[in-house]
Amino acid sequence: MEEGDLILIDYVGKTSDGEIFDISSEEKAKEEGVYTDRMDYRPVPVLLGSGYVIEGLEEKLMEMEVGESEENIDIPSEKAYGGRDSDQIQTYPENEFKKQDVNVRVGDQIRVGKRKGKIISKGSGRVRVDFNHPLSGKNLLYDVEVLEKIEEDEEKAEYIFDYRIGHGEIKFEDGNIVVDHDIEGHDHKLPENVKEEFREEVKKHTEFEEVEFKE
């Protein structure tokens, strides 16, 4: 594999004690007894060199070929979600949540501004929220299979669109890309940085030169 290749993979992500935290294949989810109808099971696109997956997994994928599979790939925390950072644990007055009619319970996930964290304690009018990634500080194990390498530019652009944007419709008109994000009942506009990331990746890894957004 080379940087810039877009591949499709199936994987099972596990903690070092074997607990599954992510799985892409419906068949394997049923085999492992973790299937749920709330999940959208399908192969995962990975644009190598662009941070679509954690560093340790990407390094392993660069060494593999289409059709190859590996089990129990050991990825240390520093090449996964990093170590735990005590600065990411912050304390807030419980009254601030009450003003917003938020019922604070230990163990709940909560959003504060643009950050998502877990409530780890409350008492004496204070609430402690942990903003570390749930898998930070943990070594991980992956089973992975490389299913396919995508060669066609339109198909590449569609997978990049699914990863970077995921909502709306991508069209190909006169050799250019048009992203229609005018979704009925959806008034959310795409952030400029999301548009730019999509535009840059498509222009770098396909022959398309122009990307137009309709919102």
C-alpha positions as CSV (number, residue, x, y, z in Angstrom):
1,M,0.0,0.0,0.0
2,E,1.0,3.6,-0.6
3,E,0.0,6.9,1.0
4,G,-3.1,8.1,-1.0
5,D,-4.5,4.7,-1.7
6,L,-8.2,4.4,-0.7
7,I,-9.0,1.0,0.6
8,L,-12.0,-0.7,2.2
9,I,-11.5,-2.8,5.3
10,D,-13.5,-4.8,7.8
11,Y,-12.2,-4.8,11.4
12,V,-12.9,-5.8,14.9
13,G,-11.5,-3.4,17.6
14,K,-10.9,-4.7,21.0
15,T,-9.4,-3.6,24.3
16,S,-6.4,-5.6,25.6
17,D,-8.7,-7.8,27.7
18,G,-10.8,-8.7,24.6
19,E,-13.8,-6.4,25.0
20,I,-15.1,-5.4,21.6
21,F,-15.7,-1.7,21.2
22,D,-16.2,-1.5,17.5
23,I,-16.9,-3.9,14.6
24,S,-17.7,-3.2,11.0
25,S,-19.1,-6.6,9.8
26,E,-22.6,-7.7,10.5
27,E,-21.7,-11.3,10.1
28,K,-18.8,-11.0,12.6
29,A,-21.0,-9.0,15.0
30,K,-23.5,-11.9,15.1
31,E,-20.7,-14.4,15.5
32,E,-19.3,-12.4,18.5
33,G,-22.7,-11.9,20.0
34,V,-22.5,-8.1,19.9
35,Y,-24.9,-7.5,17.0
36,T,-27.4,-4.6,17.3
37,D,-29.9,-3.3,14.8
38,R,-28.9,0.3,15.7
39,M,-25.5,-0.1,13.9
40,D,-24.9,0.4,10.2
41,Y,-22.6,-2.4,9.4
42,R,-20.5,-1.9,6.3
43,P,-16.8,-1.9,5.1
44,V,-14.9,1.1,6.3
45,P,-13.1,3.4,3.8
46,V,-9.5,4.4,4.7
47,L,-7.6,7.0,2.7
48,L,-4.1,6.1,3.7
49,G,-2.1,9.0,5.1
50,S,-5.1,11.1,5.9
51,G,-5.9,10.1,9.5
52,Y,-9.1,8.1,8.8
53,V,-8.0,5.5,11.4
54,I,-5.7,5.6,14.4
55,E,-1.9,5.8,13.7
56,G,-1.0,2.2,14.7
57,L,-3.7,0.7,12.5
58,E,-2.8,2.8,9.6
59,E,0.9,1.8,9.9
60,K,-0.2,-1.9,9.7
61,L,-2.4,-1.3,6.8
62,M,0.5,0.2,4.8
63,E,2.2,-3.2,5.1
64,M,-0.7,-5.3,3.9
65,E,-2.2,-6.2,0.5
66,V,-5.7,-6.6,-0.8
67,G,-7.2,-9.9,0.4
68,E,-4.8,-10.1,3.4
69,S,-6.1,-10.3,7.0
70,E,-4.4,-10.1,10.3
71,E,-5.6,-10.9,13.8
72,N,-4.7,-9.4,17.2
73,I,-2.7,-6.5,15.9
74,D,-1.3,-5.0,19.1
75,I,-1.5,-1.2,19.1
76,P,0.0,0.7,22.1
77,S,-2.0,3.6,23.5
78,E,0.4,6.2,22.2
79,K,-0.4,5.1,18.6
80,A,-4.2,4.8,19.4
81,Y,-6.0,7.4,21.4
82,G,-3.0,8.6,23.5
83,G,-2.5,8.7,27.2
84,R,-4.9,10.0,29.8
85,D,-4.5,13.7,30.5
86,S,-5.5,15.0,33.9
87,D,-6.0,18.5,32.4
88,Q,-9.0,17.0,30.5
89,I,-10.8,16.4,33.7
90,Q,-12.6,19.6,34.7
91,T,-15.0,20.7,37.5
92,Y,-18.1,22.7,37.0
93,P,-20.8,24.1,39.5
94,E,-23.8,21.8,39.5
95,N,-26.0,24.9,39.3
96,E,-24.8,25.6,35.8
97,F,-26.4,22.3,34.6
98,K,-29.5,22.9,36.6
99,K,-30.1,26.2,34.9
100,Q,-30.2,24.3,31.6
101,D,-32.5,21.6,33.0
102,V,-29.8,19.0,32.7
103,N,-30.1,16.1,35.2
104,V,-26.6,15.3,36.3
105,R,-25.9,11.6,36.9
106,V,-22.5,9.9,37.4
107,G,-21.6,7.8,34.3
108,D,-23.7,9.8,31.8
109,Q,-22.2,11.3,28.7
110,I,-22.7,15.1,28.5
111,R,-21.8,17.9,26.1
112,V,-20.2,21.1,27.4
113,G,-19.8,23.6,24.5
114,K,-18.4,21.6,21.6
115,R,-16.8,18.9,23.8
116,K,-18.3,15.6,24.9
117,G,-17.3,14.1,28.2
118,K,-18.3,11.7,30.9
119,I,-19.6,12.7,34.4
120,I,-17.3,10.9,36.8
121,S,-18.4,12.4,40.1
122,K,-20.7,14.9,41.7
123,G,-21.0,16.3,45.3
124,S,-20.8,19.5,47.4
125,G,-22.4,21.4,44.5
126,R,-19.6,20.4,42.0
127,V,-19.6,18.1,39.0
128,R,-16.4,16.6,37.5
129,V,-16.4,15.8,33.8
130,D,-13.8,13.7,32.1
131,F,-13.2,14.9,28.5
132,N,-10.5,12.2,27.7
133,H,-11.4,9.8,24.9
134,P,-13.0,6.7,26.4
135,L,-10.1,4.6,25.0
136,S,-7.3,6.9,26.0
137,G,-4.6,5.2,28.0
138,K,-5.5,1.8,26.6
139,N,-3.6,-0.6,24.4
140,L,-5.8,-2.0,21.7
141,L,-6.1,-5.1,19.6
142,Y,-7.5,-5.2,16.0
143,D,-8.5,-7.9,13.6
144,V,-8.5,-6.5,10.1
145,E,-9.0,-7.6,6.5
146,V,-8.2,-5.5,3.5
147,L,-11.2,-6.1,1.1
148,E,-10.6,-3.8,-1.8
149,K,-8.6,-0.9,-3.2
150,I,-10.7,1.7,-4.9
151,E,-9.3,2.9,-8.3
152,E,-12.1,4.9,-10.0
153,D,-12.1,8.6,-9.2
154,E,-15.9,8.9,-8.9
155,E,-16.0,6.0,-6.4
156,K,-13.1,7.6,-4.5
157,A,-14.9,10.9,-4.3
158,E,-18.0,9.2,-3.0
159,Y,-16.1,7.5,-0.2
160,I,-14.3,10.7,0.8
161,F,-17.7,12.4,0.8
162,D,-19.2,9.7,3.1
163,Y,-16.3,10.1,5.5
164,R,-15.9,13.9,5.6
165,I,-19.5,15.0,5.1
166,G,-22.0,12.0,5.1
167,H,-25.2,14.0,4.6
168,G,-26.7,15.3,1.4
169,E,-25.8,14.1,-2.1
170,I,-22.7,14.1,-4.3
171,K,-23.1,14.5,-8.1
172,F,-20.8,14.6,-11.0
173,E,-21.5,17.2,-13.7
174,D,-19.3,18.1,-16.6
175,G,-16.2,16.6,-15.0
176,N,-16.7,18.4,-11.8
177,I,-18.2,17.6,-8.4
178,V,-21.4,19.2,-7.0
179,V,-22.3,18.6,-3.3
180,D,-25.9,19.2,-2.7
181,H,-26.4,19.8,1.1
182,D,-29.8,21.3,0.8
183,I,-31.6,18.6,2.9
184,E,-35.3,18.9,3.6
185,G,-35.9,19.8,7.3
186,H,-32.1,20.2,7.8
187,D,-30.9,23.8,8.2
188,H,-27.4,23.0,9.3
189,K,-24.7,24.6,7.1
190,L,-21.4,22.8,6.5
191,P,-18.5,24.5,8.3
192,E,-16.0,26.0,6.0
193,N,-13.2,23.8,7.3
194,V,-15.2,20.7,6.5
195,K,-15.8,22.0,2.9
196,E,-12.1,22.7,2.5
197,E,-10.9,19.3,3.8
198,F,-13.2,17.6,1.4
199,R,-12.2,19.8,-1.5
200,E,-8.4,19.4,-0.8
201,E,-8.6,15.6,-0.5
202,V,-10.6,15.2,-3.7
203,K,-8.4,17.4,-5.7
204,K,-5.2,15.7,-4.3
205,H,-6.3,12.1,-4.8
206,T,-8.6,12.3,-7.9
207,E,-8.6,14.0,-11.3
208,F,-11.5,16.3,-10.3
209,E,-10.4,20.0,-10.1
210,E,-13.6,21.8,-9.1
211,V,-16.0,21.2,-6.2
212,E,-19.2,23.2,-5.8
213,F,-21.4,23.3,-2.7
214,K,-25.1,23.9,-2.9
215,E,-26.8,24.6,0.5
